[in-house]
Amino acid sequence: MPPPSAILMEPRKSPIQARSTASVEAILEATVQVLLSVGKERLTTTRVARRAGVSVGTLYQYFPNKSSLLQAVLRRHLQFVTDAIEQVCRDQHGNRLEEMATALVTTFLDAKMRDAKSSVAMYSVSSDVDGVKIARQTGLHSGKAVAAMLATTSDRLTADPQLVAAMLTSAMAGVSRRLLEAPHPEKQIEPLKRELIFLACAYLRAVSNRPH
């Protein structure tokens, strides 16, 4: 049985009807807006409900407290990034390694930093809502997608695709963290993207040419 703290952060129920789904989306979007406008310390369920245009009672039908709200928006953000990675990996099946690396890095950073301020805000609440666990869960899916993509390459890959995928995703995570902790991340996205593509391509060239 999960600990009480974990239960308190889980949504009370999942939306089924279209109206319920719309309400949850409005609540999650309002949570991000309130987080950006007043910060995580001053964010309250009342403020979020007001911004979303729903009653506090409606909000509590889905999210029992502030922590569950923050966890939900973080999970939504990370799932968006994961979905983007899985899609680009499917699209790149059968291509050359450098094509894969370029598409993967570009898609990852474009999704991760789609809205730099929101991404930084999500990062700021991560440690408060067990963000490491959520990131680990979504990261497993991303890693599997990258490994599956690499296994289809038309190049000669001399290393285990899962190991190569782990190296690539670790490098991507490191650059992402560098951006999220930077004073002005929006100014560094493109330069770091170019360097990360260079690094990934160089690494993949190396592992495709070295002997077994």
WOTAWO-V365970 format. One line per field, one symbol per residue. ss: DSSP state (@ for helix, = for strand, . for the rest). burial: + if it has 16 or more other ideal C-beta (glycine too) atoms within 10 Angstrom, else -. Layout:
ss: ???
burial: ???
This chain:
ss: ...@@@@@@........@@@@@@@@@@@@@@@@@@@@@......@@@@@@@@...@@@@@@@...@@@@@@@@@@@@@@@@@@@@@@@@@@.....@@@@@@@@@@@@@@@@...@@@@@@@@@@@....@@@@@@@@@@@@@@@@@@@@..........@@@@@@@@@@@@@@@@@@@@....@@@.@@@@@@@@@@@@@@@@@@@@@...
burial: --------+-+---+-------++-+++-++++++-------+-+-+++-++-+---++-++++-+++++++++++++--++-+++-++--+--+-++-++++++-+++-+++--+-++++++-++--+++--++--++--++-++++++--+-+-+-+-+--++-+++--+--++--++----+--++--++--++-+++-++--++----
